[in-house]
Amino acid sequence: MATATRALFMLFGATGDLAKRKLYPSIFNLYKKGYIDNKHFALIGTGRREWSNDKFHDVVFESVKDNAESEDQAKDFASHFYYMSHDVTNPEHYDALSEYANKLDAEYDAQGNRIFYISMAPNFFGTVAKNLKAHNCLSNNGGFNRLIIEKPFGRDYESAEELNNALGKSFNENQVYRIDHYLGKEMVQNIIALRFGNPLIEGMWNNKYIKNVQVTLSEKLGVEERAGYYDGAGALRDMTQNHTMQMLSILTMEEPVSFKDIDVRSEKIRALRSMRIYTPDEARENFVRGQYGKNGDQADYRHEDNVPEDSNTETYVAGKVMFDNQRWANVPFYVRTGKMLADKFTRIDIVFKKPIIDIFAAAGKQSGDLQNNVLTLFVDPVNKVILHLNGKKAGQGMEMQPLDLTHTQSDEEKAATPEPYERLIHDAILGDATNFASWDEVSRAWKFADVIRNVWDTDKPDFPNYTPGSMGPKAADDLLARDGNEWIKK
Ligand SMILES: NC(=O)c1ccc[n+]([C@@H]2O[C@H](COP(=O)([O-])OP(=O)(O)OC[C@H]3O[C@@H](n4cnc5c(N)ncnc54)[C@H](OP(=O)(O)O)[C@@H]3O)[C@@H](O)[C@H]2O)c1
């Protein structure tokens, strides 16, 4: 049995969608697995709605019951939840909250360990953090105080910095856990294992052997019910600035001194510091945006519900990112993400260089070119690794053919794989910040994205420019073709 941690949670946004769909089921799994001490755990949920404790228990019960071993187990879990109607903008409410927290802390003997989770729109993050400190909601008896916050962390560097300064008045950087749920994905965590656990791979993880790297986050759906938020954000802010940048930092970082969060983070930051921040002209040259058009019954983006008819918001981004350091000089990292694409998947393709001299071709021993070796890491929806090699075709002679080595996660491994939120909440309980985005990482990513955003806000786009069901605009293929490269096909 795992070592269980005692803690009092305070959840802001307890009546919201994320809480019901992700947070309660994740905390429940930790509870079931014994990672949370069930005698010493309570959660105060807040929202403006006038819910009773009973109503709150019903909501929590409903969201976990399908995953419970028995109804009693789900009910027992829900009984640790307490509701307070609370308007986060009203300072007086925090006094009642502080009192309630102290009462429950004593009742459950949580020893002053507090986890504050803000699952609300980002404009409330600063207000909540400020009032928590001002009204003594943080414990001061030697227990821990940790703050978990949802994305998005700002909408550009300036707003992110303002938000960070606001949080900084109440919490130190090492108490802030910024969620990027991609960092909780099994295959994203596996990048570090595959790289630093295998000299075979790490030895070739540089510009001597790697031709280019491709990171694709492809979505099949459109904006659905998120149109209101999405139209004000766009794909660059919604996906590239955060998830893509986080994956790039793990792909490009040097080996950390240890696997401790402080060491991993400092290497990620170092890698991001060498990421080339483009000039506006370079941004125009190296980044492509798209917006989907109409296809049969599928409306074009501008005719989706809650999207203005003159919207210039991009639903697609592709770009080339360069890292100016010894390891990665001259290796393009191509990234792309978009909505309404051919399929839903996230994958990373590491494309290796071909042998300088192809002795098989010279001897007429193969019909086409040797293929580039490609290491493909499938992040979603399956966890799979494929190494594309060249090998000998069975039979007489020495004809070459592609040879794939594949590892697919087994059903057993799949069952043992926690959901990203479960894993990340557990990490926060343990005080392990490895898989959370630090301010230095977030700020560097905004500085990179802001140049592109500013250019796009100035230049008028030629939208729509891609068909739903395709893999994006032609300009995204041209971007690679200019370098003599192409997107790796599925
Ligand atoms: N939903 C997702 O899948 C998802 C995914 C990734 C990130 N996120 C992020 O997670 C956060 C929460 O998202 P969500 O989808 O759960 O939003 P939501 O369903 O709109 O919930 C918002 C929550 O905030 C509370 N709230 C709003 N104003 C308040 C106030 N003045 N005082 C107290 N409580 C207030 C609401 O409670 P009352 O209405 O009862 O006041 C509700 O519980 C956002 O930052 C979002 O970007 C969500």
The ligand as a Gaussian input file, in Angstrom:
#p B3LYP/6-31G(d) Opt

LIG

0 1
 N      -13.648000      21.926000     -18.456000
 C      -12.548000      21.467000     -18.968000
 O      -12.483000      20.404000     -19.580000
 C      -11.267000      22.248000     -18.798000
 C      -10.113000      21.742000     -19.416000
 C       -8.902000      22.409000     -19.228000
 C       -8.866000      23.551000     -18.459000
 N      -10.015000      24.030000     -17.887000
 C       -9.907000      25.237000     -17.066000
 O      -10.425000      24.939000     -15.776000
 C      -11.072000      26.066000     -15.238000
 C      -12.493000      25.697000     -14.883000
 O      -13.174000      25.270000     -16.019000
 P      -14.663000      24.707000     -16.003000
 O      -14.893000      24.162000     -17.349000
 O      -14.888000      23.849000     -14.841000
 O      -15.509000      26.063000     -15.854000
 P      -17.046000      26.213000     -15.429000
 O      -17.804000      24.965000     -15.643000
 O      -17.519000      27.470000     -16.050000
 O      -16.939000      26.433000     -13.857000
 C      -16.564000      27.652000     -13.289000
 C      -16.638000      27.550000     -11.788000
 O      -16.316000      28.814000     -11.251000
 C      -17.296000      29.159000     -10.265000
 N      -17.410000      30.609000     -10.203000
 C      -17.542000      31.493000     -11.206000
 N      -17.564000      32.754000     -10.729000
 C      -17.450000      32.656000      -9.391000
 C      -17.391000      33.608000      -8.328000
 N      -17.447000      34.917000      -8.548000
 N      -17.248000      33.145000      -7.071000
 C      -17.174000      31.828000      -6.814000
 N      -17.210000      30.878000      -7.775000
 C      -17.357000      31.293000      -9.048000
 C      -18.562000      28.507000     -10.768000
 O      -19.439000      28.286000      -9.703000
 P      -20.862000      29.013000      -9.590000
 O      -21.413000      29.089000     -10.957000
 O      -21.621000      28.116000      -8.654000
 O      -20.554000      30.326000      -8.995000
 C      -18.010000      27.172000     -11.284000
 O      -17.878000      26.261000     -10.215000
 C      -10.915000      27.162000     -16.286000
 O       -9.748000      27.875000     -16.019000
 C      -10.742000      26.385000     -17.569000
 O      -10.029000      27.117000     -18.536000
 C      -11.204000      23.389000     -18.043000

